[in-house]
Protein backbone atom coordinates (compact mmCIF):
# COMPACT_ATOMS: atom_id res chain seq x y z
CA UNK A 1 0.00 0.00 0.00
CA UNK A 2 1.29 3.43 -0.88
CA UNK A 3 0.87 6.12 1.77
CA UNK A 4 0.83 9.73 0.64
CA UNK A 5 1.76 11.90 3.63
CA UNK A 6 0.43 15.00 1.89
CA UNK A 7 -3.21 13.89 2.23
CA UNK A 8 -4.79 13.29 5.64
CA UNK A 9 -6.19 9.85 6.39
CA UNK A 10 -9.67 9.85 7.85
CA UNK A 11 -11.25 6.78 9.39
CA UNK A 12 -14.90 7.13 10.23
CA UNK A 13 -16.65 5.08 12.88
CA UNK A 14 -18.54 3.26 10.14
CA UNK A 15 -15.24 2.05 8.65
CA UNK A 16 -14.07 0.91 12.10
CA UNK A 17 -17.36 -0.91 12.67
CA UNK A 18 -17.20 -2.52 9.25
CA UNK A 19 -13.67 -3.75 9.93
CA UNK A 20 -14.76 -5.22 13.28
CA UNK A 21 -17.73 -7.04 11.72
CA UNK A 22 -15.62 -8.35 8.83
CA UNK A 23 -13.01 -9.66 11.28
CA UNK A 24 -15.66 -11.44 13.38
CA UNK A 25 -17.33 -12.91 10.31
CA UNK A 26 -14.00 -14.21 9.02
CA UNK A 27 -13.17 -15.75 12.44
CA UNK A 28 -16.60 -17.44 12.50
CA UNK A 29 -16.08 -18.77 8.99
CA UNK A 30 -12.60 -20.04 9.90
CA UNK A 31 -14.07 -21.82 12.94
CA UNK A 32 -16.82 -23.35 10.73
CA UNK A 33 -19.60 -21.68 12.75
CA UNK A 34 -22.64 -21.69 10.45
CA UNK A 35 -24.73 -18.60 9.91
CA UNK A 36 -28.41 -18.63 10.81
CA UNK A 37 -29.14 -18.82 7.07
CA UNK A 38 -26.96 -21.95 6.79
CA UNK A 39 -28.44 -23.48 9.96
CA UNK A 40 -32.06 -22.23 10.15
CA UNK A 41 -32.91 -24.54 13.07
CA UNK A 42 -29.88 -23.26 15.00
CA UNK A 43 -28.72 -26.78 15.77
CA UNK A 44 -25.04 -25.87 15.36
CA UNK A 45 -25.01 -22.15 16.14
CA UNK A 46 -23.59 -21.01 19.49
CA UNK A 47 -25.98 -20.59 22.40
CA UNK A 48 -23.39 -19.09 24.80
CA UNK A 49 -20.45 -16.89 23.84
CA UNK A 50 -17.54 -15.50 25.86
CA UNK A 51 -16.00 -12.36 24.35
CA UNK A 52 -12.54 -11.98 25.92
CA UNK A 53 -11.20 -8.47 25.47
CA UNK A 54 -14.67 -7.18 24.63
CA UNK A 55 -13.81 -3.49 24.92
CA UNK A 56 -16.98 -1.44 24.87
CA UNK A 57 -19.13 -4.43 23.93
CA UNK A 58 -19.84 -3.90 20.24
CA UNK A 59 -18.78 -7.43 19.33
CA UNK A 60 -20.77 -8.98 22.16
CA UNK A 61 -23.90 -7.12 21.10
CA UNK A 62 -23.34 -8.05 17.44
CA UNK A 63 -22.94 -11.75 18.26
CA UNK A 64 -25.93 -11.76 20.63
CA UNK A 65 -28.10 -10.33 17.86
CA UNK A 66 -26.61 -12.53 15.12
CA UNK A 67 -27.05 -15.82 16.98
CA UNK A 68 -29.64 -15.01 19.64
CA UNK A 69 -26.99 -16.24 22.06
CA UNK A 70 -26.19 -15.18 25.60
CA UNK A 71 -22.88 -13.31 25.63
CA UNK A 72 -20.49 -12.63 28.47
CA UNK A 73 -17.86 -10.00 27.77
CA UNK A 74 -14.62 -9.70 29.70
CA UNK A 75 -12.60 -6.50 29.95
CA UNK A 76 -10.26 -5.09 32.58
CA UNK A 77 -11.51 -1.52 32.21
CA UNK A 78 -14.34 -0.35 34.49
CA UNK A 79 -15.01 2.44 31.97
CA UNK A 80 -15.45 -0.12 29.18
CA UNK A 81 -17.72 -2.25 31.39
CA UNK A 82 -19.96 0.75 31.96
CA UNK A 83 -20.05 1.67 28.25
CA UNK A 84 -20.65 -1.95 27.16
CA UNK A 85 -23.50 -2.50 29.59
CA UNK A 86 -25.06 0.80 28.49
CA UNK A 87 -24.80 -0.34 24.85
CA UNK A 88 -26.46 -3.67 25.65
CA UNK A 89 -29.23 -1.84 27.54
CA UNK A 90 -29.77 0.60 24.64
CA UNK A 91 -30.20 -2.36 22.27
CA UNK A 92 -32.65 -4.13 24.58
CA UNK A 93 -30.11 -6.86 25.32
CA UNK A 94 -29.34 -6.31 28.99
CA UNK A 95 -30.74 -9.76 29.85
CA UNK A 96 -28.72 -11.38 27.08
CA UNK A 97 -25.35 -9.54 27.20
CA UNK A 98 -23.35 -9.22 30.42
CA UNK A 99 -19.98 -7.54 30.73
Secondary structure, DSSP 8 states (H G I E B T S, - for coil): ----TTS-----HHHHHHHHHHHHHHHHHHTT---TTT-TT-SSS-SEEEEET-TTSHHHHHHHHHH--EEEEE-S-HHHHHHHHHHHHHTT-TTTEE-
